Amino acid sequence: MNLEDKLYGFLKIYKPLPYFLKYFIGYMYRLLPNRIKFGEFYFEYLNRIIHLDKSTAHNLLKEQLTFVKNNITHYKGSDYNGICDFPIIDKNLIIKNRQNFVSSSNQNKIKANTGGSSGTPFEFYLEKGVSRPKEKAHFDWYWKQFGYKKNSKILVVRGEALANNKLYEFQSIENKLAISCYLINKDNIFDVIDVINKFQPKFIHAYPSSLKNLINNIEQSNKILNINIKAVFLGSEGMFQGDKEKIGNYFNAKISHWYGHSERLIHAGNCLYSDEFHIFNFYGYAELVDYNGKIINSPNVKGKIIATGFDNRVMPLVRYDTGDEAEYSEKIKCKCGFKGKSFKIIHGRQQDYIYLNDGTKVSLTAFIFGQHFEEFNNINELQIIQKIKGVILIKIVLNRSISNQEFINKLKNSVEGKLIVTLQIVLEITKTKRGKHMFLIQKVNK
């Protein structure tokens, strides 16, 4: 097993340590070779990309399907051959029959979960020794296109609350300066600008909404942010084109924006020459289907994104309905050298936001899904209702009891107490006329 997986469980001990001790430990860890930190699969995956040929994706898919038929109860005894023979599955089916999708031959499990923008929490397993090294290798390769190098300085503006409610924190392990997106305001923006100018980051990794909040506060302060950013990495949220242009123009930098999900089945991202999302077929297998399950191959036709991962032998998911929608591009070649299908548009789901008592707009990705609270494992469905700023009602359908007050406190603390949260336990949550679940009912006058 790689060192990263061995040490991951100690993060809860590491984070509260005194700054000087965290700095020293992080600095020493950063000096270690990638082979020690991430193990052999890190390099195996990079070699897959370097030696990519026409048969790579086909062979990876074939191997995964063979493994699934032999090791996953849900598929044993089936006569499925090609990918199209396999039925489309979704998280609801898996939740009801979880053990039928888990391999008994591989116990190297990493428990993961996602709140899910559909409102249905989902617990699943990744593979220890494979999933984390693959993700690190993939993004090292992907970000390298935009100039990123090992240990480059990165400014992070995302949803995670910092230890001891700090406004900012230098994270030595990955040479990052993290800014609390919840605490930024007109009274402390001068301090934020000073610490960023002193750190001199070369890259930014952010939720789009959090970065826009930082930009807005800087612009209102009339103080100069004097840094030279090569690229801005934006993930975990959808983004309107106007936002993308504003962020790119503000930092005079290229924007890297990608599509992926917690289940780590497929990945698609833009490049230096195109804003379309190239589908990386060495990461996973992507399909578009219509609502009758018919495969879509034509460009400019909206369909559901169906994903099959390659590198998970603990809980391999085949033809998994991501719940997102997209359209293929007409182009099959790009100036960057990419050849294959790209998503011209990723519709996703409409991005949902709540409003804190000071008017701050917070995406539910940052407020809920980015936190990965353990309570999600006990919640079948969740719906948020907001009628006034700073106050939300959360309706939840439970499969096991939780500590209501503890869950409320976690949610409130994640936004520094700028929200009144009420929980209501219900037996069911009303669907729309078309049978869809509404995660957020937002009635605040924007």
N, C-alpha and C positions, 0 to 999 in steps of 0.2 A: 504494500500500500504506500502511496506517496505521503510525504510529510504534511502536505496541506490538509488532507483528510484526517490524519492523526491528530493534528493540532486544532481542528475546527471546533471541537467540543470545549476547548479551553478559552474561547473568545469571551465568554461571560466573566471569566476570571481576569482576563487581560484588560478589558475595557475600563474597569474602575481603578486600575493601578495608577499611581502617581505619574505625572507627565514625563519626568526625566527617565523613569524606568520603562515606560512604554516606548519612548523615543529610542532608547538603547536597544531594547529587544527588537523593535521594528527595523531599526537600521541594520542590525546584524542579520536578521532574517532576509532582508532585501538583498544582501550581498551573496546569499547562497545561490548556487547554480540552479537553473530551472529543472534539471534532471532530478535533483534532490527534492526540490519543493513540490514538483508536480508529477514526477514519475515518468515511466516509459510511454504511457499512452499519450502524453502531451506531444511527444516527438512522433509517435505513430500517426497521430492525426495530422500534424503538419506535413509529414511525408505523403499522406494521402492527397493533400492539396497539391503539393509540388509535382507528384507523379500522376496527376489526374489524366485519365483518358476516357474515351467513350464508354468503356465497359465498367468503369468504377461504380457509378451509381446503380447500374443494373445488377452487378454482383453483390453490392451491399444490401440492396433490397431483397434479392433472392436468398441470401444467407439469413436475413432477419425473418423472412416469411417461413423458411424451413425451421428455424429455431422455434418460432411461435407455434407452429403446428405440432411440434414434438414435445414442447414443454409447458404450454399454457392451456389449462383445463378448458377454457372457453372454446378453444379451437381443436382440441384433440379429437381424432376420429373423423374430421372433416375431409372432404375431397377437394378443398380449395387448391388452386394452382397459382395462377397469376394474381396480381394485386386486385384486379377488378372482381375476382371471385369472392373476396372478403367483404362482409357487410360493414357498413359505416356504423361506428359506435360513438357514444357521447358520454359525458361525465355522469349523467343520471344512471345509465346502464351500469357503469363501472361501480358507482357508489352502492348500488343494490347488490352487486355480485363481485365485490372487490377481490376476494381470494381467488376467484376464477381467472383473474387477469395477472396474478402474481406467480412467478416461477418458483417452484419448490427446489430447483437445482442450483439456484444462486441466492445466497443469503447476505450478500454484500449490499445491504440496503441503506439508503439515506432517505429518511422520511421528509417529505416536502408537502406543502399545501398552498393553495391559492384561494382567496375569497371568491374569485370569479366575478366578472362584471355582469354575469347573468343573475347574480344573487345566490347561487348555489355553491357553498364551499366545497372544495375538492381536495382530498388527501391522496397522495400517490407516492411512488418510490422511484428514486434515481439510483444509479449504480455507483457504489463507493469504488474509488480508484479509476473511474472512467468519466463520470458526468462532470465533475469539477475540472479535471485536467483538460477535457475536451473543450469546455466553455472558455477556459483561459487561453488555450491554444487558438481557438477560433477567433476570439476577439483580438488577441495579439496580432494575428494575421490580418484581420479585417481593418483594425485601426491603423495598422502599418501603412495602408494605402494612403492615409491622410497625414503621414509623417510621424506617427507615434513610435517611440522606441522604449525599450525596457527601462523602467524607473523614470520616465519622463514626468515632470511636475504636472499634476492635474488638480484643477479646482472642481470640487464636487458640490452641487446644489441639488440635493434630492430630498426624499421624504423622511429619512431616518432621523429620529431625535438623537441629539448628542448627549454624551454622559454628563450628568450633573447640570443639565439644561444650559450648556454652554452655547454661546453665540457662534463660536467657530472653534475648530480643533485641527491641529496638524496630526495626520495619521501616517506615522512613520513607516508602517509595513509596506504601503504602496506609494509612498511619497505624495500624499494627497493633502490638500487643505479643504476641509469640509465646513460648509456654512449652513447653519440652521435656517431652513427656508421659512420656518414658523416665527422666528424671532426678529427677522429683518424688519425695521421700520425707520421712520424719518429721524428718530432720536439716536439710533446707533449706526446709521448707514456710513457716517464718517469713519468710525472704527473699522467697519467691514471693508471699506475701500482702502484704508491704510494697510490692513493686514494682507489684502489681496495684492496690493502694489509691492509690498515687501516680499511676498512669496514668489511673485513673478511666474505664474503658471504658464505653460505652453499649450495646454488643452483644457477643455471644460467638459465635464460629464454631468448632465442635469436632466431633471424632468422639465419639459418645456414650460409648464405653468410656473414652476419655482424660479426658473431663470428669468422669465418675463417679470416676475415680481422684483427680483434683484435689479434688473435693468430699469424698471420704472422708478424704484427708489433712488437709484444713482442719478437718473436724469433729473429728478425733482430736487436733488441736493445741490446740483450745479458744481459738484466736485469731480475732478478728472480721475478716471480709471486709466492708469498708465501701464498697460500690459500689451504684449504682442501674442495673440492667440493664433495658433496654426489651424485648429479645427475644433468644432463644438460637437460633442457626441450626445445625441438626444435619443432616449429610449424610454420604454415603459408607459408612454402616453401617446395618444394620437395628437396630431398637430395640423392646424389649418395652414394653408400656404402663406397667408399674410404673416403669421407668427414666424414661420421659417425664414421669410425674407427679412423681417425685422431683426431677428437674432443674428442672422448672417451679416447684415449690413452694420449692425451695432459693433460687432467685434471684427468686422472686415475679415471674416474667416469662412472656410468651407463648412457646411453643415453635414454631419453624418447622422442619418436617421434610418432606423431599421425596424423590421417586424420580427418578433419572436414571442415566445410565451414561456411560462414557468415549466411546462411539461418538457420543453427542450426537444421538440420533434422536428421543427423546420426553422430555417432562418433566411431572411431576405433583407438586402440593404442597398442603399444607393452607393454611387462611386463618385470619383472626382469629376466625371464627365456627364453624368446623368442623374436626375432626381428620381428615376424609376427604381423599383426594388428588385434587384437581381436575385433570383432564387438559387441558393447555393445547393446544388444537388449532391454534394459530398457530405452535407450535414444531415439531410433528411429528404424524404420524398413528399412533394406537395401536389395536390390535385385541386381543381375547382369543379364543383358539381352544382346543378340546379336543385330546386326544392323537391324534385321528383327523383333525385339521386342520379340523374344522367350527367355523364362527364362533359365538361365544357373545355373545348380546345381553342375556340375562336376568341380573338381579342375583343375588348370593349363589351363583354357580356358579364354582368354581375353574377357571381356564384359564391357558394360557401367554401371556405378554405378547409380542406381535409388533409390531415398530416399523418405521416408514418415515420417514426424515428428509426435510426440505424444502431445506436450505441447504448442500448439499455437492455441488458439480459435479466434484469430483476422484474421490471414491469413494462415490457415492450407494448407500445400502443400502435395498433394497425388501423389505418383509415379512421382516425380520430377527428370528430367534428369540433373544430376550435371555437365555433360560435361567431367567427368573424367572416366578413365578406370582402371580395376583391375582384378586380378585372385584370385580365392579361393585357400586355402591351402588344402592339403590332411588330415591334422590333425583336430580332433574335440575335443581333450582334451589337456590341458597344465598343467605343473607342478604347476603353480600358482593357479590352481583350476578352471580355466575357462573351460567351456564346451559350444561348439557351433562353428559357422563358423568364420573363420578368413580370412583376405586378406593376401595371401602370397606375392603378389606384387601389389603395387598401382602405376600404370603407370602415372596417372595424365596427364598433358600436359607437353611438353618439357619446362623446365624452361627458361624464357627469361631474358636477362640482357642487360643493356646499360652501356656505359663507359663514365666516367666523364673526364674532360680535363687533370686531373693528372693521368689518367689510372685506377682509382678506378672502380671496377666492382660493379654495384648496381642492385639488382634484381628488377624487375618491381613490385613484391609484396611490397617491401619496398618503392619504388619510387612513385608508383601510387596507388595501391589497399589498402595499409595500411593507406593511408591518408584520405580516405572517403570524398573527396572534394564534396561540394554541386553541383558543375558544372556537375558532372556525371549524375545528374538527367535530364539534358538538352541535353545529348549526346546520340545518338542512337548507333553509332559505332565509334571506335577509332583505329587508326593504327599508330605505331611509325616506322619511317625509320631512320636508322643511318648509315652513310657512313664514318665518321671520329669521333675520340674520342672527347667528349665534345660538340658535336653538334647533335641535333635531329630535325627531322621534324615530326610533329604530324598532321595527317589527321583526321578530325572529321566530322561526319554527325550529324547535330543538329536537335532536335525537337523543341527547343526554343532557343532564342538568349542568349549569355553569354558575359561577358566582357572579350574579348580576352586577354588584357594585364594583367588583374587581375589574370586570370587563369595561364598565363605564369609566373607571379611573384610568385604565390604559388608553382608551380613546381620548379622554380629556387631556391627559398628560402629553399625548403625541402632538397636540396643538397648543401646548402650554396653557391649558385651562381656558382657552378663548371660546368655549362652547359648552352649552348646557345639553346634556344627553339624557334622554329617557328611553328605557327599554320596555317593550311590550311583548310578552310571550303570547303567540297566537297559534291556533291549530292549522291555519292555512293562510296564504296570501293570495288575494284576488288577482287573477290574470286579466289581460286585455281581451277584447272580443275575438282577437285572432289567436288567443291562447298564449301570448307572450308574457313573460315576467318583467315587470318594471322595477328595476333596482332602485331608482331614485324618482320620487315625485317632488319636483322642485317648484315651489309656488312663490318664491321670493321675487319681488319686482326688481329686476336687474337694472 
